[in-house]
Amino acid sequence: VQLQASGGGLVQAGDSLRLSCELSGRTFTNYVMGWFRQAPGKEREFVATISKMLLNRLDYSDSVKGRFTISRDNAKNTVYLQMISLKPEDTAVYYCNAIDYESRPSWGQGTLVTVSS
């Protein structure tokens, strides 16, 4: 499976940004999709996840709850992360991942989000 993330950039605090991640090479609806991030000097951390199509369960880390929204478009094989009210502490490389039926993760290459104060 290949994951191509995009949409990162440099924004100011309070701005919004939408990240996209397209999956190819496998059947998108077979995967739980998620977003993680890694800030400079820190470990990669969970941001959000969305279950497969029929369950449509969403989970968020406490640090982004209420500001970030994860969604998926199964027709486009794409998962999104809509981010609003961005803070400098949201600065990180954002990675999408896909988890298959055996709980094996695949990772995209990451997209950098920089939030200036």
N, CA, C and O atoms as a MOPAC input file, in Angstrom:
PM7 MOZYME 1SCF
protein

 N      0.84200 1    -1.17300 1     0.00000 1
 C      0.00000 1     0.00000 1     0.00000 1
 C      0.88900 1     1.23800 1     0.00000 1
 O      1.91700 1     1.27400 1     0.67700 1
 N      0.48800 1     2.25300 1    -0.76400 1
 C      1.21300 1     3.52200 1    -0.79500 1
 C      0.30700 1     4.63300 1    -0.27200 1
 O     -0.88500 1     4.68500 1    -0.57600 1
 N      0.90000 1     5.51000 1     0.51500 1
 C      0.17000 1     6.63400 1     1.08600 1
 C      0.88500 1     7.92300 1     0.70700 1
 O      2.08300 1     8.07300 1     0.94400 1
 N      0.14800 1     8.84200 1     0.12200 1
 C      0.70300 1    10.11600 1    -0.30500 1
 C     -0.00600 1    11.24500 1     0.41900 1
 O     -1.16800 1    11.54400 1     0.14400 1
 N      0.71300 1    11.87400 1     1.35500 1
 C      0.14700 1    12.96800 1     2.13000 1
 C      0.49700 1    14.30400 1     1.49400 1
 O      1.54700 1    14.45000 1     0.86900 1
 N     -0.38600 1    15.26800 1     1.65900 1
 C     -0.15800 1    16.60300 1     1.12400 1
 C     -0.96900 1    17.61500 1     1.93200 1
 O     -1.81600 1    17.24900 1     2.74600 1
 N     -0.69100 1    18.88900 1     1.68800 1
 C     -1.47600 1    19.94400 1     2.30600 1
 C     -0.78900 1    20.71600 1     3.40700 1
 O     -1.33500 1    21.70100 1     3.90500 1
 N      0.39700 1    20.29100 1     3.79700 1
 C      1.10700 1    21.01400 1     4.82800 1
 C      1.58700 1    22.36700 1     4.34900 1
 O      1.53900 1    22.66900 1     3.15700 1
 N      2.05100 1    23.18100 1     5.28500 1
 C      2.55200 1    24.49600 1     4.93200 1
 C      2.81500 1    25.34000 1     6.14300 1
 O      2.74300 1    24.87200 1     7.27900 1
 N      3.12300 1    26.59700 1     5.88800 1
 C      3.39000 1    27.57300 1     6.94600 1
 C      2.16000 1    28.45800 1     7.12000 1
 O      1.70900 1    29.10900 1     6.17800 1
 N      1.62600 1    28.47100 1     8.33500 1
 C      0.44800 1    29.28300 1     8.63400 1
 C      0.67800 1    30.02300 1     9.93800 1
 O      1.62500 1    29.74100 1    10.67200 1
 N     -0.20100 1    30.97200 1    10.21300 1
 C     -0.12900 1    31.70200 1    11.46800 1
 C     -1.07200 1    31.08200 1    12.48000 1
 O     -2.02200 1    30.38600 1    12.12300 1
 N     -0.79800 1    31.34400 1    13.73800 1
 C     -1.66700 1    30.85700 1    14.80300 1
 C     -3.09500 1    31.33700 1    14.56400 1
 O     -3.32800 1    32.49900 1    14.23500 1
 N     -4.04100 1    30.42500 1    14.73600 1
 C     -5.43800 1    30.73400 1    14.50500 1
 C     -5.93400 1    30.37500 1    13.11700 1
 O     -7.14000 1    30.33800 1    12.87500 1
 N     -5.01400 1    30.11300 1    12.20800 1
 C     -5.38300 1    29.75700 1    10.84000 1
 C     -5.88000 1    28.32200 1    10.76000 1
 O     -5.82400 1    27.56300 1    11.72700 1
 N     -6.36700 1    27.97700 1     9.57400 1
 C     -6.84000 1    26.62500 1     9.29900 1
 C     -6.02400 1    26.00600 1     8.18000 1
 O     -5.40300 1    26.69900 1     7.37300 1
 N     -6.04300 1    24.68900 1     8.15500 1
 C     -5.31700 1    23.96100 1     7.11700 1
 C     -5.98200 1    22.59700 1     6.96500 1
 O     -6.47900 1    22.03000 1     7.93800 1
 N     -5.98800 1    22.07800 1     5.74600 1
 C     -6.53300 1    20.73600 1     5.53100 1
 C     -5.47100 1    19.84700 1     4.90900 1
 O     -4.91800 1    20.16200 1     3.85500 1
 N     -5.19800 1    18.75300 1     5.56300 1
 C     -4.27600 1    17.75700 1     5.05200 1
 C     -5.05300 1    16.66200 1     4.32800 1
 O     -6.18800 1    16.34300 1     4.68300 1
 N     -4.42100 1    16.10000 1     3.31500 1
 C     -5.01600 1    15.00100 1     2.56200 1
 C     -4.02200 1    13.85500 1     2.49300 1
 O     -2.80900 1    14.06500 1     2.53000 1
 N     -4.53900 1    12.66400 1     2.39300 1
 C     -3.68500 1    11.49000 1     2.23500 1
 C     -4.41400 1    10.48600 1     1.35900 1
 O     -5.48000 1     9.98300 1     1.71500 1
 N     -3.82800 1    10.21000 1     0.22100 1
 C     -4.43000 1     9.27600 1    -0.71500 1
 C     -3.76100 1     7.91700 1    -0.62500 1
 O     -2.53400 1     7.81000 1    -0.62500 1
 N     -4.56800 1     6.90200 1    -0.54900 1
 C     -4.08000 1     5.52100 1    -0.50800 1
 C     -4.19700 1     4.90400 1    -1.88500 1
 O     -5.20000 1     5.08500 1    -2.57500 1
 N     -3.17100 1     4.17700 1    -2.28000 1
 C     -3.20500 1     3.47400 1    -3.55700 1
 C     -2.58700 1     2.09800 1    -3.38400 1
 O     -1.83000 1     1.84500 1    -2.44700 1
 N     -2.92400 1     1.23200 1    -4.29800 1
 C     -2.35400 1    -0.10200 1    -4.29000 1
 C     -3.17100 1    -1.15100 1    -3.57000 1
 O     -2.92000 1    -2.34700 1    -3.71600 1
 N     -4.13800 1    -0.71700 1    -2.80200 1
 C     -5.00300 1    -1.65500 1    -2.08100 1
 C     -6.41700 1    -1.06400 1    -2.01700 1
 O     -6.65800 1     0.05800 1    -2.46200 1
 N     -7.34000 1    -1.84500 1    -1.45500 1
 C     -8.72200 1    -1.39600 1    -1.33000 1
 C     -8.86400 1    -0.50700 1    -0.10800 1
 O     -8.71100 1    -0.95400 1     1.02900 1
 N     -9.15600 1     0.75000 1    -0.36000 1
 C     -9.16500 1     1.76300 1     0.70100 1
 C    -10.12500 1     1.41600 1     1.83200 1
 O     -9.81600 1     1.64600 1     3.00100 1
 N    -11.27100 1     0.87300 1     1.49800 1
 C    -12.28800 1     0.62100 1     2.52300 1
 C    -11.91300 1    -0.52800 1     3.45900 1
 O    -12.62100 1    -0.78000 1     4.43400 1
 N    -10.83800 1    -1.21300 1     3.18600 1
 C    -10.37800 1    -2.28100 1     4.07700 1
 C     -9.51100 1    -1.76300 1     5.22000 1
 O     -9.08700 1    -2.53600 1     6.08000 1
 N     -9.24800 1    -0.46200 1     5.23100 1
 C     -8.28000 1     0.10200 1     6.16300 1
 C     -8.89800 1     1.08200 1     7.14300 1
 O     -9.72900 1     1.91700 1     6.78300 1
 N     -8.47000 1     0.95600 1     8.38700 1
 C     -8.65900 1     2.03100 1     9.35100 1
 C     -7.58400 1     3.07100 1     9.04600 1
 O     -6.41200 1     2.73100 1     8.88700 1
 N     -7.98100 1     4.31900 1     8.96600 1
 C     -7.04400 1     5.38100 1     8.59700 1
 C     -6.79300 1     6.31000 1     9.78100 1
 O     -7.67500 1     6.54400 1    10.60600 1
 N     -5.58000 1     6.82900 1     9.84300 1
 C     -5.26000 1     7.69700 1    10.96800 1
 C     -4.22100 1     8.74400 1    10.61400 1
 O     -3.57100 1     8.69100 1     9.57000 1
 N     -4.09300 1     9.68800 1    11.51700 1
 C     -3.06400 1    10.72000 1    11.43100 1
 C     -2.24900 1    10.72700 1    12.72300 1
 O     -2.79200 1    10.62500 1    13.82300 1
 N     -0.94800 1    10.84900 1    12.56200 1
 C     -0.01600 1    11.00500 1    13.66700 1
 C      0.84700 1    12.22100 1    13.36600 1
 O      0.84900 1    12.72100 1    12.24200 1
 N      1.56900 1    12.68900 1    14.35000 1
 C      2.47400 1    13.79900 1    14.10300 1
 C      3.71900 1    13.65500 1    14.96500 1
 O      3.71400 1    13.00600 1    16.01100 1
 N      4.78200 1    14.28200 1    14.48500 1
 C      6.04200 1    14.25100 1    15.21600 1
 C      6.65500 1    15.63200 1    15.18800 1
 O      7.05900 1    16.13000 1    14.13700 1
 N      6.71900 1    16.23900 1    16.35300 1
 C      7.33100 1    17.54700 1    16.49300 1
 C      8.84300 1    17.39000 1    16.64500 1
 O      9.31600 1    16.32100 1    17.03000 1
 N      9.60100 1    18.43700 1    16.35000 1
 C     11.05700 1    18.34700 1    16.47600 1
 C     11.48200 1    17.92700 1    17.88300 1
 O     11.06600 1    18.52900 1    18.87200 1
 N     12.29900 1    16.90800 1    17.95800 1
 C     12.81100 1    16.44500 1    19.23400 1
 C     11.85000 1    15.63000 1    20.06800 1
 O     12.14400 1    15.29100 1    21.21400 1
 N     10.69400 1    15.31300 1    19.49200 1
 C      9.69800 1    14.54800 1    20.24500 1
 C      9.34800 1    13.25600 1    19.50900 1
 O      9.66900 1    13.07600 1    18.33500 1
 N      8.69400 1    12.38100 1    20.22700 1
 C      8.26200 1    11.13300 1    19.63300 1
 C      6.98800 1    11.34700 1    18.81300 1
 O      6.24600 1    12.30600 1    19.02400 1
 N      6.76100 1    10.44600 1    17.89100 1
 C      5.53300 1    10.50000 1    17.10400 1
 C      4.34100 1    10.24500 1    18.01600 1
 O      4.37700 1     9.35500 1    18.86600 1
 N      3.29000 1    11.02800 1    17.83300 1
 C      2.12000 1    10.88800 1    18.68800 1
 C      0.85200 1    10.76800 1    17.86200 1
 O      0.77400 1    11.24500 1    16.73000 1
 N     -0.12500 1    10.12600 1    18.45100 1
 C     -1.42000 1     9.92600 1    17.81900 1
 C     -2.17000 1    11.25500 1    17.73000 1
 O     -2.13600 1    12.06800 1    18.65300 1
 N     -2.84900 1    11.45600 1    16.59800 1
 C     -3.68800 1    12.64400 1    16.43000 1
 C     -5.16000 1    12.25500 1    16.28800 1
 O     -6.00800 1    12.71100 1    17.05600 1
 N     -5.45200 1    11.41300 1    15.30400 1
 C     -6.84900 1    11.06900 1    15.04900 1
 C     -6.91500 1     9.78200 1    14.23900 1
 O     -5.96900 1     9.42000 1    13.54000 1
 N     -8.03400 1     9.11000 1    14.34500 1
 C     -8.25200 1     7.92300 1    13.55100 1
 C     -9.71600 1     7.81800 1    13.16700 1
 O    -10.59600 1     8.30700 1    13.87600 1
 N     -9.96300 1     7.17600 1    12.04000 1
 C    -11.32600 1     6.95600 1    11.56900 1
 C    -11.44100 1     5.51000 1    11.12800 1
 O    -10.57900 1     4.98500 1    10.42300 1
 N    -12.50800 1     4.88400 1    11.55100 1
 C    -12.67200 1     3.46000 1    11.29000 1
 C    -13.08700 1     3.21600 1     9.84100 1
 O    -13.22000 1     4.14000 1     9.03900 1
 N    -13.28200 1     1.95600 1     9.54700 1
 C    -13.72900 1     1.59500 1     8.21500 1
 C    -15.13900 1     2.12000 1     7.96700 1
 O    -15.82400 1     2.55100 1     8.89500 1
 N    -15.55000 1     2.08300 1     6.75300 1
 C    -16.73300 1     2.78600 1     6.28300 1
 C    -17.97300 1     2.55000 1     7.11700 1
 O    -18.61300 1     3.51700 1     7.53000 1
 N    -18.33500 1     1.32300 1     7.37900 1
 C    -19.62700 1     1.05500 1     7.99400 1
 C    -19.67600 1     1.48800 1     9.45300 1
 O    -20.73500 1     1.89000 1     9.93400 1
 N    -18.56200 1     1.41700 1    10.16600 1
 C    -18.55400 1     1.77000 1    11.58300 1
 C    -18.45100 1     3.27200 1    11.77300 1
 O    -19.13200 1     3.83900 1    12.62700 1
 N    -17.60100 1     3.92200 1    10.98100 1
 C    -17.45700 1     5.36600 1    11.00700 1
 C    -17.16900 1     5.91200 1    12.39900 1
 O    -17.70700 1     6.94900 1    12.78700 1
 N    -16.32700 1     5.22000 1    13.14400 1
 C    -15.95500 1     5.68100 1    14.47700 1
 C    -14.77100 1     6.62000 1    14.35200 1
 O    -13.84000 1     6.36700 1    13.58800 1
 N    -14.81700 1     7.72300 1    15.12200 1
 C    -13.76000 1     8.71300 1    15.12400 1
 C    -13.13000 1     8.78900 1    16.50800 1
 O    -13.82900 1     8.71500 1    17.51900 1
 N    -11.81700 1     8.93500 1    16.55300 1
 C    -11.12700 1     9.12800 1    17.81500 1
 C    -10.09400 1    10.23200 1    17.63900 1
 O     -9.48900 1    10.36700 1    16.57500 1
 N     -9.89800 1    11.02100 1    18.69500 1
 C     -8.96800 1    12.13700 1    18.66100 1
 C     -8.13500 1    12.16500 1    19.93200 1
 O     -8.56600 1    11.71300 1    20.99300 1
 N     -6.94400 1    12.70400 1    19.79800 1
 C     -6.16900 1    12.96900 1    20.99500 1
 C     -6.78300 1    14.17100 1    21.71000 1
 O     -7.44300 1    15.00100 1    21.08600 1
 N     -6.56800 1    14.25500 1    22.98500 1
 C     -7.14500 1    15.36100 1    23.75700 1
 C     -6.61900 1    16.71000 1    23.28300 1
 O     -7.32200 1    17.71700 1    23.36600 1
 N     -5.40100 1    16.73200 1    22.79400 1
 C     -4.78300 1    17.99800 1    22.40200 1
 C     -5.40200 1    18.60200 1    21.15200 1
 O     -5.23700 1    19.79800 1    20.91000 1
 N     -6.11200 1    17.81000 1    20.34900 1
 C     -6.68700 1    18.33800 1    19.11100 1
 C     -8.20900 1    18.26100 1    19.09900 1
 O     -8.85000 1    18.78800 1    18.19000 1
 N     -8.78100 1    17.61700 1    20.08300 1
 C    -10.22900 1    17.44000 1    20.11400 1
 C    -10.93000 1    18.79600 1    20.08600 1
 O    -10.59000 1    19.70300 1    20.84600 1
 N    -11.90900 1    18.91500 1    19.20300 1
 C    -12.63200 1    20.17200 1    19.07200 1
 C    -12.03000 1    21.12000 1    18.04700 1
 O    -12.67400 1    22.09000 1    17.64800 1
 N    -10.80300 1    20.85100 1    17.61700 1
 C    -10.14300 1    21.70500 1    16.62400 1
 C     -9.86200 1    20.96500 1    15.32100 1
 O     -9.88000 1    21.57000 1    14.24900 1
 N     -9.61000 1    19.69400 1    15.40300 1
 C     -9.29100 1    18.89000 1    14.21900 1
 C    -10.45500 1    17.95200 1    13.91800 1
 O    -11.13500 1    17.46900 1    14.82300 1
 N    -10.67100 1    17.70400 1    12.62400 1
 C    -11.70400 1    16.77100 1    12.19500 1
 C    -11.12600 1    15.83000 1    11.15600 1
 O    -10.59000 1    16.26500 1    10.13700 1
 N    -11.23700 1    14.55500 1    11.41800 1
 C    -10.79600 1    13.56300 1    10.44400 1
 C    -12.01100 1    13.07900 1     9.66300 1
 O    -13.10000 1    12.92600 1    10.21400 1
 N    -11.80500 1    12.84100 1     8.37100 1
 C    -12.88700 1    12.33700 1     7.53200 1
 C    -12.27100 1    11.51100 1     6.40700 1
 O    -11.06600 1    11.57200 1     6.16400 1
 N    -13.09400 1    10.76000 1     5.74200 1
 C    -12.61000 1     9.96300 1     4.63300 1
 C    -13.59300 1    10.02000 1     3.47900 1
 O    -14.80700 1    10.07700 1     3.67600 1
 N    -13.05400 1    10.00300 1     2.28100 1
 C    -13.84900 1     9.94600 1     1.06100 1
 C    -13.48400 1     8.63900 1     0.37400 1
 O    -12.44400 1     8.53400 1    -0.27600 1
 N    -14.33600 1     7.66400 1     0.52100 1
 C    -14.01800 1     6.34500 1    -0.00700 1
 C    -13.99800 1     6.32100 1    -1.53200 1
 O    -13.33900 1     5.46400 1    -2.12100 1
 N    -14.69800 1     7.23100 1    -2.17300 1
 C    -14.68400 1     7.29600 1    -3.63400 1
 C    -13.34800 1     7.82100 1    -4.15800 1
 O    -12.95400 1     7.53900 1    -5.29000 1
 N    -12.65900 1     8.59100 1    -3.31300 1
 C    -11.37900 1     9.17600 1    -3.71900 1
 C    -10.19000 1     8.50300 1    -3.03500 1
 O     -9.04500 1     8.91300 1    -3.22500 1
 N    -10.46500 1     7.47600 1    -2.24500 1
 C     -9.39200 1     6.76200 1    -1.53000 1
 C     -8.55300 1     7.71700 1    -0.69300 1
 O     -7.33100 1     7.58400 1    -0.62000 1
 N     -9.20400 1     8.66100 1    -0.07700 1
 C     -8.48800 1     9.73500 1     0.60000 1
 C     -9.03500 1     9.97100 1     1.99800 1
 O    -10.24500 1     9.94400 1     2.22600 1
 N     -8.12000 1    10.20200 1     2.92200 1
 C     -8.46800 1    10.61500 1     4.27300 1
 C     -7.99000 1    12.05500 1     4.44900 1
 O     -6.94100 1    12.45000 1     3.94100 1
 N     -8.78500 1    12.81600 1     5.17600 1
 C     -8.49400 1    14.23500 1     5.38200 1
 C     -8.32000 1    14.53700 1     6.87000 1
 O     -8.83500 1    13.82600 1     7.73300 1
 N     -7.59500 1    15.59100 1     7.13800 1
 C     -7.51600 1    16.13300 1     8.49000 1
 C     -7.72000 1    17.63500 1     8.38000 1
 O     -6.82600 1    18.37000 1     7.96200 1
 N     -8.90700 1    18.07500 1     8.76000 1
 C     -9.22200 1    19.49800 1     8.78000 1
 C     -8.78500 1    20.06400 1    10.11900 1
 O     -9.22300 1    19.59500 1    11.16900 1
 N     -7.92900 1    21.06300 1    10.08400 1
 C     -7.37800 1    21.63700 1    11.30100 1
 C     -7.76900 1    23.11100 1    11.37400 1
 O     -7.52200 1    23.87100 1    10.43800 1
 N     -8.36700 1    23.50300 1    12.46800 1
 C     -8.72200 1    24.90300 1    12.68400 1
 C     -8.07400 1    25.38700 1    13.97200 1
 O     -7.58300 1    24.59100 1    14.77300 1
 N     -8.07700 1    26.69300 1    14.15800 1
 C     -7.51300 1    27.28600 1    15.37500 1
 C     -6.13300 1    26.72000 1    15.67700 1
 O     -5.84800 1    26.31800 1    16.80500 1
 N     -5.30300 1    26.69500 1    14.68700 1
 C     -3.97200 1    26.10700 1    14.85000 1
 C     -3.13100 1    26.88400 1    15.83900 1
 O     -3.21900 1    28.10900 1    15.93300 1
 N     -2.31800 1    26.15500 1    16.57200 1
 C     -1.44900 1    26.71600 1    17.59000 1
 C      0.00700 1    26.40900 1    17.24400 1
 O      0.27600 1    25.45100 1    16.51900 1
 N      0.93900 1    27.19700 1    17.74400 1
 C      2.35700 1    26.89100 1    17.48400 1
 C      2.74100 1    25.47200 1    17.90800 1
 O      3.60200 1    24.85100 1    17.28300 1
 N      2.11200 1    24.96000 1    18.95900 1
 C      2.43300 1    23.60500 1    19.41100 1
 C      1.90700 1    22.52000 1    18.48200 1
 O      2.19400 1    21.33900 1    18.68000 1
 N      1.13600 1    22.91500 1    17.46700 1
 C      0.71400 1    21.95400 1    16.44900 1
 C      1.78200 1    21.75600 1    15.38200 1
 O      1.64100 1    20.89700 1    14.51100 1
 N      2.83700 1    22.53900 1    15.44700 1
 C      3.92500 1    22.40800 1    14.48200 1
 C      4.54100 1    21.02100 1    14.55600 1
 O      4.98000 1    20.57900 1    15.61700 1
 N      4.56800 1    20.33900 1    13.41600 1
 C      5.07200 1    18.96400 1    13.37400 1
 C      5.02500 1    18.45900 1    11.93500 1
 O      4.43000 1    19.07500 1    11.05100 1
 N      5.66300 1    17.33400 1    11.73900 1
 C      5.45300 1    16.57700 1    10.50900 1
 C      4.26300 1    15.66300 1    10.76000 1
 O      4.24400 1    14.90200 1    11.72800 1
 N      3.28700 1    15.74300 1     9.89400 1
 C      2.07100 1    14.95200 1    10.03600 1
 C      2.13600 1    13.74500 1     9.09300 1
 O      2.41300 1    13.87000 1     7.90000 1
 N      1.87400 1    12.59200 1     9.67000 1
 C      1.91600 1    11.34500 1     8.92200 1
 C      0.53400 1    10.70000 1     8.91100 1
 O     -0.15900 1    10.67400 1     9.92800 1
 N      0.14800 1    10.18900 1     7.76400 1
 C     -1.05500 1     9.38100 1     7.75000 1
 C     -0.65300 1     7.91800 1     7.83200 1
 O      0.44100 1     7.53500 1     7.41700 1
 N     -1.53800 1     7.12200 1     8.36500 1
 C     -1.28000 1     5.69600 1     8.37300 1
 C     -2.53800 1     4.91600 1     8.05800 1
 O     -3.65900 1     5.40400 1     8.19900 1
 N     -2.31400 1     3.69800 1     7.63100 1
 C     -3.40500 1     2.80100 1     7.27600 1
 C     -3.17100 1     1.48200 1     8.00200 1
 O     -2.07300 1     0.92700 1     7.96300 1
 N     -4.19600 1     0.99500 1     8.65500 1
 C     -4.09100 1    -0.24600 1     9.41900 1
 C     -4.99900 1    -1.28200 1     8.78600 1
 O     -6.19400 1    -1.05500 1     8.59300 1
 N     -4.40600 1    -2.42500 1     8.46700 1
 C     -5.19900 1    -3.45900 1     7.79700 1
 C     -5.89900 1    -4.36900 1     8.79100 1
 O     -5.85800 1    -4.12500 1     9.99700 1
 N     -6.53900 1    -5.41300 1     8.29200 1
 C     -7.36600 1    -6.29100 1     9.12200 1
 C     -6.53700 1    -7.09100 1    10.12800 1
 O     -7.08100 1    -7.64000 1    11.08600 1
 N     -5.21400 1    -7.15600 1     9.91000 1
 C     -4.32900 1    -7.82800 1    10.86100 1
 C     -3.58100 1    -6.81500 1    11.72500 1
 O     -2.58200 1    -7.14800 1    12.36200 1
 N     -4.06700 1    -5.58700 1    11.74000 1
 C     -3.50100 1    -4.50800 1    12.55400 1
 C     -2.07500 1    -4.14500 1    12.16000 1
 O     -1.30400 1    -3.67200 1    12.99400 1
 N     -1.72600 1    -4.35800 1    10.92600 1
 C     -0.41100 1    -3.97700 1    10.42800 1
 C     -0.49200 1    -2.56100 1     9.86400 1
 O     -1.31500 1    -2.28800 1     8.99000 1
 N      0.36300 1    -1.65200 1    10.36500 1
 C      0.31500 1    -0.26600 1     9.88400 1
 C      1.21500 1    -0.02800 1     8.67800 1
 O      2.28000 1    -0.63000 1     8.53700 1
 N      0.75500 1     0.86400 1     7.82100 1
 C      1.58000 1     1.39000 1     6.73800 1
 C      1.61000 1     2.89400 1     6.90200 1
 O      0.63300 1     3.49800 1     7.34500 1
 N      2.74500 1     3.50600 1     6.54000 1
 C      2.92300 1     4.93500 1     6.76300 1
 C      3.18900 1     5.68400 1     5.47500 1
 O      3.81600 1     5.17100 1     4.54900 1
 N      2.69200 1     6.92100 1     5.44000 1
 C      3.02600 1     7.82100 1     4.35700 1
 C      4.31700 1     8.56300 1     4.67200 1
 O      4.94100 1     8.32800 1     5.70700 1
 N      4.71400 1     9.46500 1     3.76800 1
 C      6.00800 1    10.12900 1     3.89800 1
 C      5.96700 1    11.34400 1     4.81000 1
 O      7.02300 1    11.85200 1     5.18600 1
 N      4.80300 1    11.81900 1     5.17300 1
 C      4.71100 1    12.96300 1     6.06700 1
 C      4.60900 1    14.27400 1     5.32600 1
 O      5.13800 1    14.42700 1     4.22500 1
 N      3.92100 1    15.22400 1     5.94400 1
 C      3.81800 1    16.57300 1     5.41200 1
 C      4.00800 1    17.55200 1     6.57100 1
 O      3.42200 1    17.38200 1     7.64100 1
 N      4.82200 1    18.56500 1     6.34800 1
 C      5.21500 1    19.47700 1     7.41800 1
 C      4.18800 1    20.59500 1     7.59700 1
 O      3.79700 1    21.26800 1     6.64300 1
 N      3.77400 1    20.76600 1     8.83000 1
 C      2.90700 1    21.87800 1     9.21600 1
 C      3.67600 1    22.75000 1    10.19100 1
 O      4.13800 1    22.27900 1    11.23000 1
 N      3.81100 1    24.01800 1     9.85200 1
 C      4.49800 1    24.96800 1    10.72000 1
 C      3.53200 1    26.08800 1    11.06900 1
 O      2.98800 1    26.75200 1    10.18700 1
 N      3.32700 1    26.28900 1    12.35000 1
 C      2.40700 1    27.33000 1    12.82300 1
 C      3.22000 1    28.39200 1    13.54200 1
 O      3.84100 1    28.11700 1    14.56800 1
 N      3.21500 1    29.59200 1    13.00900 1
 C      3.96800 1    30.68000 1    13.61800 1
 C      3.07300 1    31.45100 1    14.59100 1
 O      1.85700 1    31.53600 1    14.41800 1
 N      3.70400 1    31.99900 1    15.60200 1
 C      2.94400 1    32.73600 1    16.62600 1
 C      2.77200 1    34.19800 1    16.26500 1
 O      2.15800 1    34.95200 1    17.01900 1

